[in-house]
Amino acid sequence: MGDIRGWAFGLLRMGREEFGLMRPGEFFEALQTYRDEKNADRRHMGELVRGAALRLFNLQVRKKDRITDPRKFWQMPWDEEIEDKETRIVRELNALSDEERFDKANSLLEKIGWR
């Protein structure tokens, strides 16, 4: 109970009376909102830092070597995973069953004329 009171008084800046009248579900909703706001602030700062770093990087390289997508320059935890074509193909092949792999291998052998 000590941690919960600490969160209420410290993080959420509630008074004793306000905390005492609040239902548990309402308290945890308020706590989740606080966490969401903090995460949004962290993401905003991360995007600013990544953008500034990318601009400095692009100033130092030739025009053809510049990176336009900040996610390719510096991956952040909130970015969707960026995968290249080879990684995607390997992931899809690993998801196949042995039977499907066998069928695909036979299909390839037929296409190249080895069967």
CORNOR-V796650 format. One record per helix or strand of 2 or more residues. SS is the DSSP state (helix for helix, strand for strand). FROM is the first residue (numbers start at 1). LEN is the number of residues. If there is no record, write none. Layout:
SS,FROM,LEN  SS,FROM,LEN
This chain:
helix,2,10  helix,16,6  helix,24,37  helix,63,3  helix,70,4  helix,85,10  helix,98,14
